[in-house]
């Protein structure tokens, strides 16, 4: 049995935060942001909203696209680094709101690589017969852990959710290969210091802004270019695909220069690259499924097309997947 993607969905907040807005907040400019990142605006959740709110909507849209009911779902996997709370899992909250009464649910944490890790688990569950349908949703409200006084990071991130339904597909389609990896020695380059058992929440940790994400931009950039290229090479080799077989490259939306470097390395023309960073910024693990959903709904991909999804994130982690829709 081969597992594949049978439905996609996404959801983003209505509130738009533009580069012009940031010019009033920190010492930056629209030209500086666009030139270095490719970002023009991003979506920001309203006060009182949580990750599960957008994740649930994305899941509902994916389930509808798959043509199944919530009662058919066997497992809900949520990839997130901004859960509603430490526990219960955000996946359990989503499972209840979906009405997926027969489904198990758990969260998975691999930062921006989370979606790729989660769909690899989902495909395995389907292919060994442990589940018929698995909903995978990647969702983050990075605005909740972004320091809006730090101009080096605050312009990069946005909020959103993307989901897929994974189920059995006809022969010749589905997931062809995965490549997943981690280098924990690089965890110091992208992390959130406080809020866990190492540095529990306290007045001191809040005052020191240790609950905001921290990033070493140059080190992360160098790692991203190297990891995305190598992981794509490996997944092409494992799947038996060539560069010419790629109908759509769906990269993690972190920086337009990283995306352009990946496309250039594999000779993929711009019309075969899914790019949403200009309007959503970096939405962590949700960036790949959001870009995938938009490509599907815009008719940029069709049944039988070969896609490469590739990303990197805190951990440091990376991953790639080859899938034929």
C-alpha positions as a Markdown table, in Angstrom:
| # | Residue | x | y | z |
|---|---|---|---|---|
| 1 | Unk | 0.0 | 0.0 | 0.0 |
| 2 | Unk | 1.3 | 3.4 | -0.9 |
| 3 | Unk | 0.4 | 6.5 | 1.1 |
| 4 | Unk | -0.1 | 9.9 | -0.4 |
| 5 | Unk | -1.7 | 13.3 | 0.0 |
| 6 | Unk | -5.5 | 13.2 | -0.8 |
| 7 | Unk | -6.5 | 16.6 | 0.5 |
| 8 | Unk | -4.9 | 20.0 | 1.4 |
| 9 | Unk | -6.1 | 23.0 | 3.4 |
| 10 | Unk | -4.7 | 26.2 | 5.0 |
| 11 | Unk | -5.7 | 29.2 | 7.1 |
| 12 | Unk | -4.0 | 32.5 | 7.8 |
| 13 | Unk | -5.1 | 35.5 | 10.0 |
| 14 | Unk | -6.8 | 38.4 | 8.3 |
| 15 | Unk | -4.6 | 41.1 | 10.0 |
| 16 | Unk | -1.7 | 42.2 | 7.7 |
| 17 | Unk | 1.5 | 43.6 | 9.1 |
| 18 | Unk | 3.5 | 45.4 | 6.3 |
| 19 | Unk | 7.0 | 46.5 | 6.0 |
| 20 | Unk | 5.8 | 50.1 | 6.3 |
| 21 | Unk | 4.3 | 49.2 | 9.7 |
| 22 | Unk | 7.8 | 47.9 | 10.8 |
| 23 | Unk | 9.4 | 51.2 | 9.7 |
| 24 | Unk | 7.3 | 52.8 | 12.5 |
| 25 | Unk | 8.4 | 50.2 | 15.1 |
| 26 | Unk | 12.1 | 49.6 | 14.6 |
| 27 | Unk | 15.0 | 51.0 | 12.7 |
| 28 | Unk | 14.4 | 49.3 | 9.3 |
| 29 | Unk | 13.0 | 50.0 | 5.8 |
| 30 | Unk | 10.9 | 48.3 | 3.2 |
| 31 | Unk | 13.9 | 48.2 | 0.8 |
| 32 | Unk | 16.1 | 46.6 | 3.4 |
| 33 | Unk | 13.6 | 43.9 | 4.3 |
| 34 | Unk | 12.6 | 43.1 | 0.7 |
| 35 | Unk | 16.2 | 43.0 | -0.5 |
| 36 | Unk | 17.4 | 40.7 | 2.2 |
| 37 | Unk | 14.4 | 38.5 | 2.8 |
| 38 | Unk | 11.8 | 38.9 | 0.0 |
| 39 | Unk | 9.1 | 39.6 | 2.6 |
| 40 | Unk | 6.7 | 42.4 | 2.0 |
| 41 | Unk | 4.0 | 41.6 | 4.5 |
| 42 | Unk | 3.0 | 38.9 | 7.0 |
| 43 | Unk | -0.2 | 37.8 | 8.8 |
| 44 | Unk | -0.6 | 38.2 | 12.5 |
| 45 | Unk | -3.2 | 36.6 | 14.8 |
| 46 | Unk | -5.4 | 38.8 | 16.9 |
| 47 | Unk | -5.2 | 38.8 | 20.7 |
| 48 | Unk | -6.9 | 35.9 | 22.3 |
| 49 | Unk | -6.5 | 33.6 | 19.3 |
| 50 | Unk | -4.5 | 30.4 | 19.5 |
| 51 | Unk | -2.6 | 28.0 | 17.3 |
| 52 | Unk | -5.5 | 25.5 | 17.4 |
| 53 | Unk | -7.9 | 28.1 | 16.0 |
| 54 | Unk | -6.1 | 28.3 | 12.6 |
| 55 | Unk | -5.1 | 24.6 | 12.7 |
| 56 | Unk | -8.7 | 23.5 | 13.0 |
| 57 | Unk | -9.8 | 25.5 | 10.0 |
| 58 | Unk | -6.9 | 24.2 | 7.9 |
| 59 | Unk | -7.8 | 20.6 | 8.9 |
| 60 | Unk | -11.5 | 21.1 | 8.1 |
| 61 | Unk | -10.5 | 22.4 | 4.6 |
| 62 | Unk | -8.2 | 19.5 | 4.0 |
| 63 | Unk | -10.8 | 17.0 | 5.1 |
| 64 | Unk | -13.4 | 18.5 | 2.8 |
| 65 | Unk | -10.9 | 18.5 | -0.1 |
| 66 | Unk | -10.2 | 14.8 | 0.6 |
| 67 | Unk | -13.9 | 14.0 | 0.4 |
| 68 | Unk | -14.1 | 12.2 | 3.8 |
| 69 | Unk | -15.7 | 12.9 | 7.1 |
| 70 | Unk | -14.1 | 13.7 | 10.5 |
| 71 | Unk | -15.4 | 10.4 | 11.7 |
| 72 | Unk | -13.1 | 8.6 | 9.2 |
| 73 | Unk | -9.9 | 10.1 | 10.7 |
| 74 | Unk | -7.7 | 7.6 | 12.7 |
| 75 | Unk | -4.9 | 10.0 | 13.8 |
| 76 | Unk | -4.3 | 13.8 | 14.1 |
| 77 | Unk | -0.7 | 14.9 | 14.2 |
| 78 | Unk | 0.1 | 18.6 | 14.9 |
| 79 | Unk | 3.6 | 19.9 | 14.1 |
| 80 | Unk | 4.0 | 23.1 | 16.2 |
| 81 | Unk | 6.4 | 25.0 | 18.4 |
| 82 | Unk | 3.7 | 27.3 | 19.7 |
| 83 | Unk | 1.1 | 24.9 | 21.2 |
| 84 | Unk | -1.9 | 26.4 | 22.9 |
| 85 | Unk | -0.4 | 25.2 | 26.2 |
| 86 | Unk | 2.2 | 22.7 | 27.3 |
| 87 | Unk | -0.5 | 20.0 | 27.7 |
| 88 | Unk | -3.0 | 18.8 | 26.6 |
| 89 | Unk | -1.5 | 18.5 | 23.2 |
| 90 | Unk | -2.8 | 21.0 | 20.6 |
| 91 | Unk | -3.6 | 17.9 | 18.4 |
| 92 | Unk | -6.0 | 16.7 | 21.1 |
| 93 | Unk | -7.8 | 20.1 | 21.1 |
| 94 | Unk | -8.0 | 20.0 | 17.3 |
| 95 | Unk | -9.3 | 16.4 | 17.3 |
| 96 | Unk | -12.1 | 17.4 | 19.6 |
| 97 | Unk | -13.0 | 20.5 | 17.6 |
| 98 | Unk | -13.1 | 18.5 | 14.4 |
| 99 | Unk | -15.4 | 15.9 | 15.9 |
| 100 | Unk | -12.9 | 13.2 | 15.0 |
| 101 | Unk | -14.2 | 10.9 | 17.8 |
| 102 | Unk | -12.2 | 7.8 | 16.8 |
| 103 | Unk | -8.9 | 9.5 | 16.3 |
| 104 | Unk | -5.7 | 9.5 | 18.3 |
| 105 | Unk | -3.8 | 12.7 | 18.6 |
| 106 | Unk | -0.4 | 14.0 | 19.4 |
| 107 | Unk | 2.0 | 16.9 | 18.8 |
| 108 | Unk | 5.4 | 16.7 | 17.1 |
| 109 | Unk | 8.2 | 19.3 | 17.6 |
| 110 | Unk | 10.8 | 19.8 | 14.9 |
| 111 | Unk | 10.5 | 23.5 | 14.4 |
| 112 | Unk | 10.3 | 24.6 | 10.7 |
| 113 | Unk | 10.9 | 21.0 | 9.6 |
| 114 | Unk | 7.9 | 19.7 | 11.6 |
| 115 | Unk | 5.6 | 19.2 | 8.6 |
| 116 | Unk | 8.0 | 16.9 | 6.8 |
| 117 | Unk | 8.7 | 14.9 | 10.0 |
| 118 | Unk | 4.9 | 14.6 | 10.6 |
| 119 | Unk | 4.0 | 13.5 | 7.1 |
| 120 | Unk | 6.7 | 10.8 | 7.2 |
| 121 | Unk | 5.1 | 9.4 | 10.4 |
| 122 | Unk | 1.6 | 9.7 | 8.8 |
| 123 | Unk | 2.7 | 7.9 | 5.6 |
| 124 | Unk | 4.2 | 5.1 | 7.7 |
| 125 | Unk | 1.1 | 4.6 | 9.7 |
| 126 | Unk | -1.0 | 4.3 | 6.5 |
| 127 | Unk | 1.4 | 2.0 | 4.7 |
| 128 | Unk | 1.7 | -0.5 | 7.6 |
| 129 | Unk | -2.1 | -0.5 | 8.0 |
| 130 | Unk | -2.2 | 1.2 | 11.4 |
| 131 | Unk | -4.4 | 4.0 | 10.1 |
| 132 | Unk | -6.6 | 4.6 | 7.0 |
| 133 | Unk | -6.6 | 8.4 | 7.2 |
| 134 | Unk | -4.2 | 10.7 | 9.0 |
| 135 | Unk | -4.6 | 14.4 | 9.3 |
| 136 | Unk | -1.3 | 16.2 | 9.5 |
| 137 | Unk | -1.4 | 19.9 | 10.4 |
| 138 | Unk | 1.5 | 22.3 | 10.8 |
| 139 | Unk | 0.6 | 25.4 | 12.7 |
| 140 | Unk | 2.4 | 28.2 | 14.5 |
| 141 | Unk | 1.7 | 31.7 | 15.8 |
| 142 | Unk | 5.3 | 32.9 | 15.8 |
| 143 | Unk | 4.0 | 36.4 | 16.7 |
| 144 | Unk | 3.6 | 35.0 | 20.2 |
| 145 | Unk | 7.3 | 34.3 | 20.6 |
| 146 | Unk | 8.7 | 37.2 | 18.5 |
| 147 | Unk | 10.5 | 40.1 | 20.1 |
| 148 | Unk | 9.1 | 43.1 | 18.2 |
| 149 | Unk | 12.0 | 45.3 | 19.5 |
| 150 | Unk | 14.6 | 43.1 | 17.8 |
| 151 | Unk | 14.9 | 44.3 | 14.2 |
| 152 | Unk | 17.0 | 41.3 | 13.2 |
| 153 | Unk | 14.2 | 38.8 | 13.8 |
| 154 | Unk | 10.9 | 40.6 | 14.1 |
| 155 | Unk | 10.5 | 41.3 | 10.4 |
| 156 | Unk | 10.8 | 37.7 | 9.5 |
| 157 | Unk | 7.9 | 35.8 | 11.1 |
| 158 | Unk | 4.2 | 35.4 | 10.6 |
| 159 | Unk | 1.3 | 33.2 | 11.7 |
| 160 | Unk | -0.6 | 30.5 | 9.8 |
| 161 | Unk | -1.6 | 26.8 | 9.5 |
| 162 | Unk | -1.4 | 24.3 | 6.7 |
| 163 | Unk | -2.9 | 20.7 | 6.7 |
| 164 | Unk | -3.0 | 17.6 | 4.5 |
| 165 | Unk | -4.9 | 14.3 | 4.7 |
| 166 | Unk | -2.7 | 11.3 | 4.2 |
| 167 | Unk | -4.3 | 8.1 | 2.9 |
| 168 | Unk | -3.9 | 5.2 | 0.5 |
| 169 | Unk | -3.4 | 6.2 | -3.2 |
| 170 | Unk | -3.3 | 4.3 | -6.5 |
| 171 | Unk | -0.1 | 2.6 | -7.7 |
| 172 | Unk | 2.4 | 5.1 | -9.1 |
| 173 | Unk | 1.4 | 7.9 | -6.8 |
| 174 | Unk | 2.0 | 8.9 | -3.2 |
| 175 | Unk | 5.2 | 9.5 | -1.2 |
| 176 | Unk | 8.3 | 8.1 | -3.0 |
| 177 | Unk | 11.0 | 8.9 | -0.5 |
| 178 | Unk | 11.9 | 10.9 | 2.6 |
| 179 | Unk | 15.2 | 12.3 | 4.0 |
| 180 | Unk | 15.2 | 13.5 | 7.6 |
| 181 | Unk | 18.1 | 14.7 | 9.7 |
| 182 | Unk | 19.3 | 16.6 | 12.7 |
| 183 | Unk | 22.4 | 18.2 | 14.0 |
| 184 | Unk | 21.8 | 19.0 | 17.7 |
| 185 | Unk | 25.1 | 20.8 | 18.0 |
| 186 | Unk | 23.5 | 23.7 | 16.0 |
| 187 | Unk | 20.6 | 24.1 | 18.4 |
| 188 | Unk | 22.3 | 27.3 | 19.8 |
| 189 | Unk | 21.7 | 29.1 | 16.5 |
| 190 | Unk | 17.9 | 29.0 | 16.6 |
| 191 | Unk | 16.0 | 28.4 | 19.9 |
| 192 | Unk | 13.7 | 29.7 | 22.6 |
| 193 | Unk | 15.6 | 29.7 | 25.9 |
| 194 | Unk | 12.9 | 29.7 | 28.5 |
| 195 | Unk | 9.6 | 28.0 | 29.2 |
| 196 | Unk | 10.9 | 24.5 | 29.5 |
| 197 | Unk | 12.4 | 22.5 | 32.4 |
| 198 | Unk | 15.9 | 24.1 | 31.9 |
| 199 | Unk | 14.6 | 27.7 | 32.5 |
| 200 | Unk | 11.1 | 27.6 | 33.9 |
| 201 | Unk | 9.0 | 30.7 | 33.6 |
| 202 | Unk | 9.8 | 33.3 | 36.2 |
| 203 | Unk | 9.8 | 37.1 | 36.6 |
| 204 | Unk | 13.5 | 37.0 | 35.8 |
| 205 | Unk | 13.1 | 35.0 | 32.6 |
| 206 | Unk | 10.3 | 37.3 | 31.4 |
| 207 | Unk | 12.3 | 40.4 | 32.1 |
| 208 | Unk | 15.3 | 39.0 | 30.3 |
| 209 | Unk | 13.1 | 38.3 | 27.2 |
| 210 | Unk | 14.1 | 34.6 | 27.3 |
| 211 | Unk | 10.6 | 33.5 | 26.1 |
| 212 | Unk | 11.3 | 35.0 | 22.7 |
| 213 | Unk | 13.0 | 33.1 | 19.9 |
| 214 | Unk | 16.7 | 33.8 | 19.4 |
| 215 | Unk | 18.5 | 33.3 | 16.1 |
| 216 | Unk | 22.0 | 33.6 | 14.7 |
| 217 | Unk | 21.1 | 34.8 | 11.2 |
| 218 | Unk | 24.3 | 34.1 | 9.4 |
| 219 | Unk | 24.9 | 30.7 | 10.8 |
| 220 | Unk | 21.3 | 29.7 | 10.2 |
| 221 | Unk | 21.5 | 31.0 | 6.6 |
| 222 | Unk | 24.7 | 29.0 | 5.8 |
| 223 | Unk | 23.2 | 25.8 | 7.3 |
| 224 | Unk | 19.9 | 26.3 | 5.4 |
| 225 | Unk | 21.6 | 26.5 | 2.0 |
| 226 | Unk | 23.8 | 23.5 | 2.7 |
| 227 | Unk | 21.1 | 21.3 | 4.3 |
| 228 | Unk | 18.3 | 22.0 | 1.8 |
| 229 | Unk | 20.6 | 21.2 | -1.2 |
| 230 | Unk | 22.0 | 18.0 | 0.3 |
| 231 | Unk | 18.6 | 16.8 | 1.5 |
| 232 | Unk | 17.0 | 17.4 | -1.9 |
| 233 | Unk | 19.9 | 15.5 | -3.6 |
| 234 | Unk | 19.3 | 12.5 | -1.3 |
| 235 | Unk | 15.5 | 12.4 | -1.7 |
| 236 | Unk | 15.9 | 12.5 | -5.5 |
| 237 | Unk | 18.3 | 9.6 | -5.4 |
| 238 | Unk | 16.1 | 7.6 | -3.1 |
| 239 | Unk | 13.0 | 8.2 | -5.2 |
| 240 | Unk | 14.6 | 7.6 | -8.5 |
| 241 | Unk | 13.6 | 11.0 | -9.8 |
| 242 | Unk | 15.8 | 13.4 | -11.7 |
| 243 | Unk | 16.0 | 17.1 | -11.6 |
| 244 | Unk | 14.0 | 17.2 | -14.8 |
| 245 | Unk | 11.2 | 15.2 | -13.2 |
| 246 | Unk | 10.4 | 18.0 | -10.7 |
| 247 | Unk | 7.0 | 19.6 | -11.5 |
| 248 | Unk | 7.0 | 21.8 | -8.4 |
| 249 | Unk | 9.5 | 22.6 | -5.8 |
| 250 | Unk | 7.9 | 23.5 | -2.5 |
| 251 | Unk | 10.6 | 24.9 | -0.1 |
| 252 | Unk | 10.3 | 26.2 | 3.4 |
| 253 | Unk | 9.6 | 29.9 | 3.1 |
| 254 | Unk | 12.4 | 31.4 | 5.3 |
| 255 | Unk | 14.3 | 33.7 | 2.9 |
| 256 | Unk | 13.9 | 34.3 | -0.8 |
| 257 | Unk | 17.7 | 34.1 | -1.3 |
| 258 | Unk | 17.7 | 30.5 | 0.2 |
| 259 | Unk | 14.8 | 29.6 | -2.1 |
| 260 | Unk | 16.5 | 31.1 | -5.1 |
| 261 | Unk | 19.7 | 29.2 | -4.3 |
| 262 | Unk | 17.9 | 25.9 | -4.0 |
| 263 | Unk | 16.1 | 26.5 | -7.3 |
| 264 | Unk | 19.3 | 27.5 | -9.1 |
| 265 | Unk | 21.2 | 24.5 | -7.8 |
| 266 | Unk | 18.6 | 22.1 | -9.3 |
| 267 | Unk | 17.8 | 24.0 | -12.4 |
| 268 | Unk | 14.2 | 24.5 | -11.5 |
| 269 | Unk | 12.6 | 27.5 | -13.3 |
| 270 | Unk | 10.7 | 30.1 | -11.2 |
| 271 | Unk | 7.4 | 29.0 | -12.5 |
| 272 | Unk | 8.0 | 25.6 | -10.9 |
| 273 | Unk | 8.8 | 27.0 | -7.5 |
| 274 | Unk | 6.1 | 27.7 | -4.9 |
| 275 | Unk | 6.8 | 31.0 | -3.3 |
| 276 | Unk | 4.6 | 32.6 | -0.6 |
| 277 | Unk | 7.2 | 34.4 | 1.5 |
| 278 | Unk | 6.4 | 37.8 | 0.1 |
| 279 | Unk | 2.9 | 37.8 | 1.6 |
| 280 | Unk | 3.2 | 35.5 | 4.7 |
| 281 | Unk | 6.8 | 35.7 | 5.8 |
| 282 | Unk | 8.3 | 32.7 | 7.6 |
| 283 | Unk | 5.4 | 30.8 | 9.2 |
| 284 | Unk | 7.6 | 28.0 | 10.6 |
| 285 | Unk | 6.4 | 24.4 | 9.8 |
| 286 | Unk | 3.2 | 25.6 | 8.2 |
| 287 | Unk | 5.0 | 27.4 | 5.3 |
| 288 | Unk | 5.3 | 24.2 | 3.2 |
| 289 | Unk | 1.7 | 23.0 | 3.5 |
| 290 | Unk | 0.4 | 26.6 | 3.0 |
| 291 | Unk | 2.4 | 26.9 | -0.2 |
| 292 | Unk | 1.3 | 23.4 | -1.3 |
| 293 | Unk | -2.4 | 24.2 | -0.7 |
| 294 | Unk | -2.2 | 27.4 | -2.6 |
| 295 | Unk | -0.5 | 25.7 | -5.5 |
| 296 | Unk | -3.2 | 23.0 | -5.6 |
| 297 | Unk | -6.1 | 25.4 | -5.4 |
| 298 | Unk | -4.5 | 27.6 | -8.1 |
| 299 | Unk | -4.2 | 24.7 | -10.4 |
| 300 | Unk | -0.4 | 24.8 | -10.5 |
| 301 | Unk | -0.2 | 21.1 | -9.9 |
| 302 | Unk | -2.3 | 18.2 | -11.1 |
| 303 | Unk | -2.7 | 14.5 | -10.4 |
| 304 | Unk | 0.5 | 12.6 | -11.3 |
| 305 | Unk | 2.8 | 15.6 | -10.8 |
| 306 | Unk | 6.1 | 15.0 | -9.0 |
| 307 | Unk | 6.8 | 17.4 | -6.1 |
| 308 | Unk | 9.8 | 18.0 | -3.9 |
| 309 | Unk | 9.1 | 19.5 | -0.5 |
| 310 | Unk | 12.2 | 20.6 | 1.5 |
| 311 | Unk | 12.9 | 22.6 | 4.6 |
| 312 | Unk | 15.1 | 23.2 | 7.7 |
| 313 | Unk | 14.5 | 24.4 | 11.2 |
| 314 | Unk | 15.6 | 24.7 | 14.8 |
| 315 | Unk | 17.3 | 21.6 | 16.2 |
| 316 | Unk | 19.0 | 22.1 | 13.9 |
| 317 | Unk | 16.8 | 19.9 | 11.7 |
| 318 | Unk | 16.2 | 19.3 | 8.0 |
| 319 | Unk | 14.0 | 17.2 | 5.8 |
| 320 | Unk | 12.8 | 16.6 | 2.3 |
| 321 | Unk | 10.1 | 14.5 | 0.7 |
| 322 | Unk | 9.4 | 13.4 | -2.8 |
| 323 | Unk | 5.7 | 12.8 | -3.6 |
| 324 | Unk | 3.6 | 12.2 | -6.7 |
| 325 | Unk | 0.2 | 13.7 | -6.3 |
